[in-house]
Amino acid sequence: MSVNVAVVGATGAVGDLIRKVLAERDFPIKSIKFLASEKSAGKAVEFAGESYTVELIRPEAFEGVQIVLSSTPGSVSKEFSPIAVKAGAIVVDNSSAWRMDPDCPLVVPEVNAHELHNIKKGIVANPNCVAIPLCVALKPLHDLAQVKRIVVSTYQSSSGKGAKGLLDFNAQLSAWAAGKPVPAPTAHRAQLAGNVITLDWALDPNGFTEEENKVINETRKIMGDQTIGVCPTCVRVPVKVAHSEAITVEFARPLSVADAKAALAKAPGVVFMDETKGEFPQPLLAEGSDHTFVGRVRQDPSNPNALCLWVVADNLRKGAASNAVQCAEELVKRGIVK
């Protein structure tokens, strides 16, 4: 089945990648259009070797569209996603606007694709770039021993701030490497070159950052278990692309390292890397991939029911664009799109 697709926010960092991923994965497209704000409307974008003119986001633009892949600020999604649904489309939304709405499934296809059969508002929420690989890595282990508690420290790349973050970081890095005065940060909360930042996100009243609270709430929703304890510390590190996560996970019952490794080795979406063979996940390996790289699996010496592992994924692809396209693929494969 070929479908009519619209990419909203087509000229942004994630929108640009959505175009590339759709072409790479040979998504079954009958027709496609690219929508953006007044600032970008009229620009030309390339898709599958052809040039398309970006159209202005407006209600009429959604007529006849079956799937919308949206990557806009939450306020824009709040306005236009319901309009697209009213026009007959299913929206896969990359903003945080709909993630905790009980009538919008929050989907990682390798974990809870079945939730796509329960789209009450016509909107599928694409999760946070940390929660996605976290859940991909833990789902096969959860099936074996039931996850009870997760302690995760993240090592998040500059590109999590989008194109502005990378411009900021690159300018700092060039000056820092040359021994010149580092320019004041413009996108990050502090100098990132040669540094790490624990408050690169807004601080919420509970003392956790907005990003950390997203990890808590979204992980529980994706895993389908509100009793799972989640304690995150999110940190920005001087890496351009791909987020890393140091995870300690406690289970309801003991799970051996051997059984965990065997499960991860055959898990969908996972590239298992065996440290006994000198393999270990790295941002440079994950960049450009749609997979979640998992390694350094070991027994927690302080808890017989816990394991430690290291996870890395491209935050722009699996953490955003590719996961959204995979959701759209499932909508087609499952016959949900009409």
C-alpha positions in Angstrom: 0.0 0.0 0.0 1.4 3.4 -1.0 0.3 6.4 1.0 0.1 10.2 0.7 2.7 11.8 3.1 3.3 15.3 4.4 6.5 16.2 6.3 5.9 19.2 8.6 8.9 21.2 9.7 10.6 19.9 6.6 13.6 22.3 6.7 14.6 21.7 10.4 17.3 19.3 11.5 15.0 16.4 12.2 12.7 17.2 9.2 15.7 17.1 6.9 16.7 13.7 8.3 13.1 12.4 8.0 13.3 13.1 4.2 16.6 11.2 4.1 15.3 8.3 6.1 12.1 8.0 4.1 14.2 7.6 0.9 16.8 5.3 2.5 14.1 2.9 3.8 12.1 3.1 0.6 8.9 4.1 2.4 5.9 3.3 0.2 5.0 6.8 -0.9 2.2 7.6 -3.4 2.7 11.4 -3.0 4.7 13.6 -0.7 4.7 17.3 0.3 6.9 19.3 2.5 5.5 22.0 4.9 7.1 24.6 7.0 6.6 28.1 8.5 6.5 31.3 6.5 10.3 31.6 7.1 11.0 28.5 5.0 8.0 28.3 2.7 9.0 28.6 -1.0 12.4 27.1 -0.4 13.4 24.0 -2.5 14.2 20.7 -0.8 15.5 17.5 -2.4 13.8 14.1 -2.0 14.7 10.9 -3.8 16.6 12.8 -6.5 13.8 15.3 -7.2 13.3 18.9 -6.1 10.2 20.0 -4.2 9.0 23.4 -3.1 8.2 23.8 0.6 4.7 24.8 1.2 3.3 26.9 4.0 1.7 25.0 6.9 -2.0 25.7 6.5 -5.2 23.6 6.9 -5.7 23.2 3.2 -2.3 21.6 2.9 -3.4 18.5 4.7 -6.2 17.6 2.2 -5.8 14.0 1.0 -2.8 13.3 3.3 -2.8 10.0 5.1 0.3 10.2 7.2 1.9 13.4 8.6 5.4 13.3 10.0 5.7 16.4 12.1 8.8 17.9 13.7 7.9 21.4 15.0 7.8 23.2 18.3 5.1 21.9 20.6 3.0 25.1 20.2 2.9 24.6 16.4 2.0 20.9 16.8 -0.8 21.8 19.3 -2.3 24.0 16.6 -1.9 22.0 13.4 -1.8 18.3 14.4 -5.5 18.3 15.3 -6.2 20.1 12.0 -4.3 17.4 10.1 -6.3 14.7 11.9 -9.5 16.4 11.1 -8.5 16.3 7.4 -8.1 12.5 7.7 -4.4 12.0 8.5 -2.6 10.1 11.2 0.1 12.3 12.7 3.4 11.0 14.0 4.6 13.9 16.1 8.2 14.5 17.3 7.5 17.3 19.7 6.8 16.8 23.4 3.3 18.2 23.1 1.4 14.9 23.0 3.7 12.5 24.7 1.9 12.3 28.0 -1.6 12.6 26.6 -3.4 9.4 27.7 -5.2 9.3 24.3 -1.9 9.5 22.3 0.3 6.4 22.2 4.0 7.0 22.8 5.6 4.5 20.6 9.0 2.8 20.1 8.2 0.1 17.4 10.6 -2.5 18.9 9.0 -2.1 22.3 5.2 -1.3 22.0 4.1 -1.2 18.4 0.8 -2.7 19.5 -0.2 0.7 20.9 -0.6 1.9 17.4 -4.0 0.1 17.4 -5.1 2.5 20.1 -4.8 6.0 18.5 -7.8 7.8 20.0 -6.9 11.3 18.9 -5.2 10.4 15.6 -1.8 11.4 16.9 1.2 9.1 17.7 3.8 10.7 19.9 7.5 10.1 19.1 9.4 9.8 22.4 12.4 11.6 23.9 15.8 10.9 22.4 17.0 9.3 25.6 13.9 7.3 26.4 13.9 5.6 23.0 17.2 3.8 23.1 16.8 3.2 26.9 13.6 1.3 26.2 14.9 -0.5 23.1 17.8 -1.9 25.2 15.7 -2.8 28.3 12.7 -4.4 26.6 14.3 -7.8 26.0 15.6 -7.8 29.6 12.2 -6.7 30.9 10.6 -9.7 29.2 13.0 -12.0 31.0 13.1 -10.6 34.5 10.8 -7.6 34.9 12.4 -4.2 35.3 11.8 -2.7 38.7 14.2 0.3 38.9 16.5 2.1 36.5 19.3 4.5 37.3 20.6 6.2 34.2 23.3 8.8 33.6 23.3 10.3 30.1 26.1 11.7 28.0 24.1 13.7 25.5 25.6 15.3 22.3 25.5 18.9 21.2 23.1 18.1 18.4 20.4 17.5 21.0 20.1 21.3 20.8 19.6 21.1 17.1 21.6 23.0 14.4 22.0 26.0 16.7 23.7 23.7 19.3 26.2 22.4 16.8 27.0 25.8 15.5 27.6 26.9 19.1 29.8 23.9 19.9 31.8 24.1 16.7 32.6 27.7 17.3 33.7 27.0 20.9 35.7 23.9 19.9 37.6 25.7 17.1 38.6 28.5 19.5 39.4 26.1 22.4 41.5 23.8 20.3 43.5 26.8 18.9 44.1 28.2 22.4 42.1 31.3 21.6 39.3 32.9 23.8 36.2 30.8 23.6 33.1 32.7 22.5 30.2 33.0 24.9 27.7 30.2 24.4 24.6 30.9 22.3 22.7 27.7 22.5 24.2 25.7 25.3 24.0 27.0 28.9 27.7 27.1 29.3 30.9 26.4 27.4 30.7 22.8 26.1 34.2 22.5 24.5 36.4 20.8 27.0 33.5 20.7 29.5 30.3 18.9 30.5 27.0 20.6 31.5 24.5 19.2 33.9 22.0 22.1 33.5 21.6 22.4 29.7 17.8 22.1 30.2 15.3 24.0 32.3 15.1 23.1 35.9 11.8 21.8 37.2 10.4 22.4 40.7 11.3 18.9 41.8 15.0 19.6 41.3 15.2 17.5 38.2 15.6 19.1 34.8 12.8 19.1 32.2 14.8 16.5 30.2 15.2 14.2 33.3 11.5 14.3 34.0 10.8 13.4 30.4 12.9 10.3 30.8 11.1 9.3 34.0 7.6 9.8 32.7 8.1 8.6 29.1 10.0 5.4 30.1 7.2 4.3 32.3 4.6 5.0 29.6 6.6 3.2 26.8 7.3 0.2 29.0 3.6 0.1 30.1 4.4 0.0 33.8 4.0 3.1 36.0 5.6 1.3 39.0 9.1 1.2 37.4 11.4 3.5 39.4 13.5 5.8 37.2 16.3 8.0 38.4 18.1 9.9 35.6 20.9 12.4 35.5 21.1 14.1 32.1 24.4 15.6 31.1 25.5 17.4 27.9 29.0 16.3 26.7 31.4 17.6 24.0 30.2 15.2 21.3 28.6 16.3 18.1 26.1 13.4 17.4 24.8 10.4 19.4 23.7 10.1 23.0 25.3 7.6 25.4 23.7 6.1 28.6 25.2 4.4 31.6 22.4 2.2 32.9 22.0 0.2 36.1 18.8 -1.8 36.0 17.3 -3.7 38.9 15.0 -6.6 38.1 12.3 -8.5 40.1 14.4 -11.6 40.0 18.1 -12.4 39.1 19.1 -12.3 35.5 22.5 -13.7 34.5 24.9 -11.8 32.4 25.0 -14.7 29.9 21.2 -14.7 29.5 21.0 -10.9 29.2 23.7 -10.9 26.5 21.9 -13.7 24.6 18.6 -11.8 24.7 20.3 -8.6 23.6 22.1 -10.3 20.7 18.8 -11.3 19.1 16.7 -8.3 20.1 15.1 -6.2 17.3 16.9 -2.9 16.7 19.9 -3.7 18.9 23.5 -4.1 17.9 25.1 -6.1 20.8 28.8 -5.5 21.2 30.8 -8.0 23.3 33.5 -6.5 25.4 35.3 -9.8 25.6 36.0 -9.4 21.8 37.1 -5.8 22.3 33.8 -4.4 21.1 32.1 -1.4 22.8 29.4 1.1 21.8 30.7 4.5 20.8 29.0 7.7 19.5 31.2 7.5 16.4 29.9 4.0 15.6 26.3 4.9 16.3 26.2 8.1 14.2 24.2 7.6 11.0 22.7 4.3 12.2 19.1 3.5 13.1 20.1 0.9 15.7 20.7 1.0 19.4 24.2 -0.2 20.4 24.5 -2.1 23.7 27.5 -3.4 25.5 29.5 -3.5 28.7 26.9 -5.8 30.3 27.9 -6.8 33.8 26.6 -7.9 37.2 26.1 -5.0 39.6 28.4 -6.0 42.5 26.1 -4.3 45.0 22.8 -5.9 44.0 22.3 -9.6 42.9 19.1 -8.6 41.0 20.8 -5.8 39.0 22.9 -5.4 35.8 24.9 -2.6 34.4 25.2 -1.7 30.7 26.3 1.0 28.3 24.0 2.1 25.5 24.6 4.5 22.5 22.3 5.7 19.7 22.2 8.5 17.2 19.8 11.0 18.8 18.8 12.6 15.5 18.0 9.3 13.8 16.8 6.6 16.2 16.2 9.3 18.8 13.9 11.2 16.5 13.6 10.9 12.7 14.1 7.2 12.2 11.8 6.2 15.0 9.1 8.4 13.6 9.5 6.8 10.1 9.4 3.3 11.7 6.1 4.2 13.4 4.8 5.3 10.0 6.0 2.0 8.5 4.1 0.1 11.2 0.9 2.1 10.5 1.1 0.9 6.9 2.1 -2.7 7.6 -0.6 -3.1 10.2 -3.3 -1.7 7.9 -4.0 1.2 10.3 -3.7 3.9 7.6 -6.9 4.1 5.6 
